[in-house]
Amino acid sequence: MTTIYDVAREAGVSISTVSLALNSPERVRPETLKRIMSAVDSLGFVPKSEAMARARRGTGRVGVIAPVTAFPTAFGLRLSGIFAGTKNENMDIVLFDHESAATSRLVSLPVTRRVDGLIIMSVPFDEAIERRLIHQNIPTVLLEIPHEGFSTVIVDHEGGGRDAGRLLVERGHSRFGYLGARQTHDYPSQSRLQLAGFASAIETAPDTRSIDYGFANAVEAGTELLSQPDRPTAILAHDDLLASGLLLAARQLGLAVPGDVAIVGFNDAHIAEPLGLTTVRQPFEESGRTAIRMLLERIANPDISPRDVTLRVSLIERDTT
């Protein structure tokens, strides 16, 4: 049986560093963590306590990895759906929130197996983690991350962007803008999918701004967009918070909405209706309920084939268009 001493020897570190990598991976330097986990994978190491837990068939916990703090409305509502889906189950939900900590936990969780399954929301991962999840046979459902080999729940962001674009074309607009959230990973994010659908509907490339997510940044980018001589007369925003920044920018510039510029948000969050914001409603809580239902099915029967579920969105027309 492979021991922690074998892993330490293979990785060229102390056993305490191996233990730290498995229990608090965010406290280990990335290059050291990568070396340790490579040793774990190659040696097939399973910590003794986790091996015993597997033999007992379950910890009674499900892990959820999601950037809740960064996007509290969207992921908070998805979490509500997960909690609703487990209210009659003897199951605890363990949340790994901040993205940097979440991704490092994703490195070790498949090995330590302190949860019976994982729901990973909008946190992309590399091939090493993919292999580890599959090799360790940990039931996993992905939400908003298309990935072969895993069960996935996808919201039709591309269709939502297309619906918004069609509405604005019908309103007679010909100069378009898009305000998106800057991303640090190269994957088909919600912003990219929205933009693809939007561009296909308006049949041109909109004037696009990608910003660090936040209201103040949206106001600044909106002011820049709307101060141009050939400014867009219609703008789609990544979500309703960014759309609210556009609304403030328009007001500060003395522009009428929708007379001078039409604005469409995405999500139909709580702020959308009082703002009179036209937006694309997405099924947040339904996506969480669907993900936990699929995960519980996989925990009960790990041999079932992965499946994909796509949830539809709907366009909600209000005053801003």
C-alpha positions as CSV (number, residue, x, y, z in Angstrom):
1,M,0.0,0.0,0.0
2,T,1.3,3.4,-0.9
3,T,2.0,5.7,2.1
4,I,2.4,9.4,2.6
5,Y,6.1,8.7,2.9
6,D,6.2,7.3,-0.6
7,V,4.4,10.5,-1.9
8,A,6.8,12.7,0.0
9,R,9.8,10.9,-1.4
10,E,8.5,10.9,-5.0
11,A,7.7,14.7,-4.8
12,G,10.9,15.6,-2.9
13,V,9.1,17.3,0.0
14,S,8.4,16.6,3.6
15,I,5.4,14.5,4.8
16,S,4.1,17.6,6.5
17,T,4.0,19.4,3.1
18,V,2.1,16.5,1.6
19,S,-0.4,16.7,4.4
20,L,-0.7,20.4,3.9
21,A,-1.3,19.9,0.2
22,L,-4.1,17.5,0.8
23,N,-5.8,19.4,3.7
24,S,-5.1,23.1,2.9
25,P,-3.9,23.2,-0.7
26,E,-4.3,27.0,-0.9
27,R,-1.4,27.3,1.5
28,V,1.0,25.4,-0.8
29,R,3.0,27.1,-3.6
30,P,1.4,26.2,-6.9
31,E,4.5,24.5,-8.4
32,T,4.9,22.4,-5.2
33,L,1.3,21.5,-5.1
34,K,1.4,20.4,-8.8
35,R,4.5,18.2,-8.0
36,I,2.8,16.6,-5.0
37,M,-0.4,15.9,-6.8
38,S,1.5,14.4,-9.7
39,A,3.1,12.0,-7.2
40,V,-0.3,11.2,-5.7
41,D,-1.7,10.4,-9.1
42,S,1.2,8.3,-10.3
43,L,1.4,6.3,-7.1
44,G,-2.4,5.9,-6.7
45,F,-2.2,7.2,-3.1
46,V,-5.4,7.4,-1.0
47,P,-5.1,8.7,2.6
48,K,-6.0,6.1,5.2
49,S,-8.9,8.0,6.7
50,E,-10.4,8.6,3.3
51,A,-10.0,4.9,2.3
52,M,-12.0,4.0,5.5
53,A,-14.6,6.6,4.5
54,R,-14.9,5.0,1.1
55,A,-15.3,1.6,2.7
56,R,-18.2,3.0,4.8
57,R,-19.7,4.3,1.5
58,G,-20.2,7.9,2.1
59,T,-19.5,11.0,4.1
60,G,-23.0,12.5,3.9
61,R,-21.5,15.7,2.3
62,V,-21.7,17.2,-1.1
63,G,-19.1,19.8,-2.2
64,V,-20.1,22.9,-4.2
65,I,-17.4,24.9,-5.9
66,A,-18.6,28.3,-7.1
67,P,-17.5,32.0,-7.2
68,V,-20.4,33.0,-4.9
69,T,-18.7,36.1,-3.4
70,A,-17.7,37.4,-6.8
71,F,-21.3,37.0,-8.3
72,P,-23.5,36.8,-5.2
73,T,-26.9,37.1,-6.9
74,A,-26.5,34.5,-9.6
75,F,-24.7,31.9,-7.6
76,G,-26.6,32.6,-4.4
77,L,-29.9,31.8,-6.2
78,R,-28.3,28.6,-7.7
79,L,-27.3,27.6,-4.2
80,S,-30.9,28.2,-3.1
81,G,-31.9,25.6,-5.7
82,I,-29.4,23.2,-4.4
83,F,-30.6,23.6,-0.8
84,A,-34.2,23.1,-2.0
85,G,-33.2,19.9,-3.8
86,T,-31.6,18.4,-0.6
87,K,-34.2,19.5,2.0
88,N,-35.5,15.9,2.2
89,E,-32.0,14.3,2.0
90,N,-29.7,13.5,4.8
91,M,-26.9,15.5,3.1
92,D,-24.8,18.5,4.1
93,I,-23.6,21.1,1.5
94,V,-20.0,22.2,1.8
95,L,-19.3,25.4,-0.1
96,F,-15.8,26.3,-1.5
97,D,-16.3,29.9,-2.5
98,H,-13.4,32.2,-3.5
99,E,-12.1,31.1,-6.9
100,S,-8.4,30.8,-6.0
101,A,-9.2,28.7,-2.9
102,A,-11.8,26.8,-4.8
103,T,-9.5,25.7,-7.6
104,S,-6.8,24.6,-5.2
105,R,-9.4,22.6,-3.3
106,L,-10.4,21.1,-6.6
107,V,-6.9,19.8,-6.9
108,S,-7.1,17.7,-3.7
109,L,-10.7,16.9,-3.1
110,P,-10.9,14.0,-5.6
111,V,-8.1,12.3,-3.6
112,T,-9.1,13.2,0.0
113,R,-12.7,12.3,-0.9
114,R,-14.2,14.3,2.0
115,V,-17.4,14.7,0.0
116,D,-19.5,12.1,-1.8
117,G,-19.8,14.2,-4.9
118,L,-19.1,17.6,-6.4
119,I,-21.1,20.3,-8.2
120,I,-18.7,22.7,-10.0
121,M,-20.2,26.0,-11.1
122,S,-18.4,28.2,-13.7
123,V,-14.9,27.3,-12.4
124,P,-12.9,25.8,-15.3
125,F,-10.3,23.2,-14.6
126,D,-7.3,21.6,-16.4
127,E,-6.8,18.1,-17.8
128,A,-4.9,16.9,-14.7
129,I,-7.9,17.6,-12.5
130,E,-10.2,16.1,-15.1
131,R,-8.2,12.9,-15.1
132,R,-8.1,12.9,-11.3
133,L,-11.9,13.3,-11.0
134,I,-12.5,10.4,-13.4
135,H,-9.7,8.2,-12.0
136,Q,-10.9,8.6,-8.4
137,N,-14.5,8.0,-9.6
138,I,-16.0,10.9,-7.7
139,P,-19.5,11.8,-8.9
140,T,-19.4,15.2,-10.5
141,V,-21.9,17.5,-12.1
142,L,-20.8,20.7,-13.9
143,L,-22.9,23.8,-14.1
144,E,-22.2,26.3,-16.9
145,I,-19.0,24.5,-17.9
146,P,-19.4,22.4,-21.1
147,H,-17.1,19.4,-20.7
148,E,-17.1,15.9,-22.3
149,G,-17.2,13.0,-19.9
150,F,-19.2,14.8,-17.2
151,S,-22.9,15.4,-16.6
152,T,-23.6,19.1,-17.2
153,V,-26.3,21.6,-16.7
154,I,-26.1,24.5,-19.2
155,V,-28.2,27.6,-19.5
156,D,-28.8,28.8,-23.0
157,H,-26.9,32.1,-22.8
158,E,-26.3,32.1,-26.5
159,G,-30.0,31.9,-27.2
160,G,-30.6,34.7,-24.7
161,G,-28.1,36.9,-26.5
162,R,-29.8,36.1,-29.8
163,D,-33.2,37.0,-28.4
164,A,-31.9,40.3,-27.1
165,G,-30.3,41.1,-30.5
166,R,-33.5,40.3,-32.4
167,L,-35.6,42.6,-30.2
168,L,-33.2,45.5,-30.7
169,V,-33.1,45.0,-34.5
170,E,-36.9,44.9,-34.5
171,R,-36.8,48.3,-32.6
172,G,-34.9,49.7,-35.6
173,H,-31.4,49.9,-34.1
174,S,-28.3,49.6,-36.2
175,R,-25.4,50.6,-33.9
176,F,-24.8,48.1,-31.1
177,G,-22.7,47.7,-28.0
178,Y,-22.0,44.9,-25.6
179,L,-20.6,45.2,-22.0
180,G,-19.1,42.0,-20.7
181,A,-17.2,40.7,-17.7
182,R,-13.5,40.1,-18.2
183,Q,-12.4,36.5,-17.8
184,T,-9.1,35.0,-16.7
185,H,-9.7,31.5,-18.2
186,D,-10.1,30.6,-21.8
187,Y,-13.4,28.8,-21.9
188,P,-16.9,29.4,-23.4
189,S,-18.0,31.7,-20.5
190,Q,-21.5,33.2,-20.2
191,S,-20.2,36.5,-21.6
192,R,-18.7,34.8,-24.7
193,L,-21.9,32.8,-25.3
194,Q,-24.1,35.9,-24.9
195,L,-21.9,37.9,-27.2
196,A,-21.9,35.1,-29.9
197,G,-25.7,34.9,-29.9
198,F,-26.1,38.7,-29.9
199,A,-23.7,39.1,-32.8
200,S,-25.5,36.5,-34.8
201,A,-28.8,38.2,-34.4
202,I,-27.6,41.8,-35.2
203,E,-25.4,40.4,-38.0
204,T,-22.4,42.6,-37.1
205,A,-19.7,42.8,-34.4
206,P,-21.0,45.1,-31.6
207,D,-18.7,47.7,-30.0
208,T,-17.5,45.5,-27.1
209,R,-16.1,46.4,-23.7
210,S,-14.8,43.7,-21.2
211,I,-14.4,45.0,-17.7
212,D,-13.6,43.7,-14.2
213,Y,-16.9,42.9,-12.8
214,G,-18.5,45.7,-10.7
215,F,-21.0,48.6,-10.8
216,A,-18.4,51.4,-10.8
217,N,-16.5,49.8,-13.7
218,A,-19.8,49.5,-15.6
219,V,-20.5,53.2,-15.2
220,E,-17.0,54.1,-16.4
221,A,-17.2,51.8,-19.4
222,G,-20.7,52.9,-20.2
223,T,-19.6,56.6,-20.1
224,E,-16.8,55.8,-22.6
225,L,-19.2,53.9,-24.9
226,L,-21.9,56.5,-24.8
227,S,-19.5,59.5,-25.2
228,Q,-18.4,58.5,-28.7
229,P,-19.6,60.5,-31.8
230,D,-21.0,57.3,-33.3
231,R,-22.1,55.8,-30.0
232,P,-24.2,52.7,-29.9
233,T,-28.0,53.2,-29.7
234,A,-28.6,49.8,-28.2
235,I,-26.4,47.9,-25.7
236,L,-26.6,44.4,-24.2
237,A,-25.0,43.9,-20.8
238,H,-23.6,40.7,-19.3
239,D,-26.0,41.0,-16.4
240,D,-28.4,43.4,-14.7
241,L,-25.8,44.9,-12.4
242,L,-23.7,46.0,-15.3
243,A,-26.8,47.2,-17.1
244,S,-27.6,49.4,-14.1
245,G,-24.2,50.9,-14.5
246,L,-25.1,51.7,-18.1
247,L,-28.3,53.3,-17.0
248,L,-26.5,55.6,-14.6
249,A,-23.9,56.5,-17.3
250,A,-26.7,57.4,-19.7
251,R,-28.4,59.5,-17.1
252,Q,-25.3,61.4,-16.2
253,L,-24.7,62.1,-19.9
254,G,-28.2,63.4,-20.3
255,L,-29.3,60.6,-22.6
256,A,-32.8,59.3,-22.6
257,V,-33.5,55.6,-22.2
258,P,-34.8,54.2,-24.5
259,G,-35.1,57.3,-26.7
260,D,-31.4,57.9,-27.2
261,V,-30.1,54.5,-26.1
262,A,-31.8,51.2,-25.4
263,I,-30.3,48.9,-22.7
264,V,-30.9,45.2,-22.1
265,G,-29.6,43.3,-19.1
266,F,-29.3,39.6,-18.4
267,N,-30.6,37.4,-15.4
268,D,-33.7,39.3,-14.4
269,A,-32.3,39.8,-10.9
270,H,-34.1,41.6,-8.1
271,I,-33.0,45.0,-9.3
272,A,-34.4,44.5,-12.8
273,E,-38.1,45.1,-12.2
274,P,-37.8,48.3,-10.1
275,L,-35.4,49.7,-12.7
276,G,-37.8,48.9,-15.5
277,L,-35.0,47.0,-17.2
278,T,-35.6,44.8,-20.2
279,T,-33.6,41.7,-19.5
280,V,-33.2,38.0,-20.3
281,R,-34.4,35.8,-17.4
282,Q,-32.4,32.7,-16.7
283,P,-33.6,29.9,-14.4
284,F,-31.1,30.2,-11.5
285,E,-32.9,28.1,-8.9
286,E,-34.0,25.5,-11.5
287,S,-30.3,25.1,-12.5
288,G,-29.3,24.4,-8.9
289,R,-32.2,21.9,-8.4
290,T,-31.4,20.2,-11.6
291,A,-27.6,19.9,-10.8
292,I,-28.2,18.4,-7.3
293,R,-30.8,16.0,-8.6
294,M,-28.4,14.8,-11.3
295,L,-25.6,14.5,-8.7
296,L,-27.7,12.5,-6.2
297,E,-28.6,10.1,-9.1
298,R,-24.9,9.6,-9.8
299,I,-24.0,9.1,-6.2
300,A,-26.7,6.4,-5.9
301,N,-25.6,4.8,-9.2
302,P,-22.0,5.9,-10.2
303,D,-22.2,3.7,-13.4
304,I,-24.9,5.7,-15.1
305,S,-23.8,7.5,-18.3
306,P,-23.2,11.2,-18.1
307,R,-26.0,13.4,-19.6
308,D,-26.4,17.0,-20.5
309,V,-29.3,19.3,-19.7
310,T,-29.9,22.7,-21.3
311,L,-32.3,25.1,-19.6
312,R,-34.0,27.8,-21.7
313,V,-34.1,31.5,-21.0
314,S,-36.9,34.1,-21.7
315,L,-36.8,37.7,-22.7
316,I,-38.6,40.1,-20.3
317,E,-39.5,43.4,-22.0
318,R,-39.8,46.5,-19.9
319,D,-39.1,50.2,-20.2
320,T,-35.5,50.4,-21.3
321,T,-36.2,49.2,-24.8
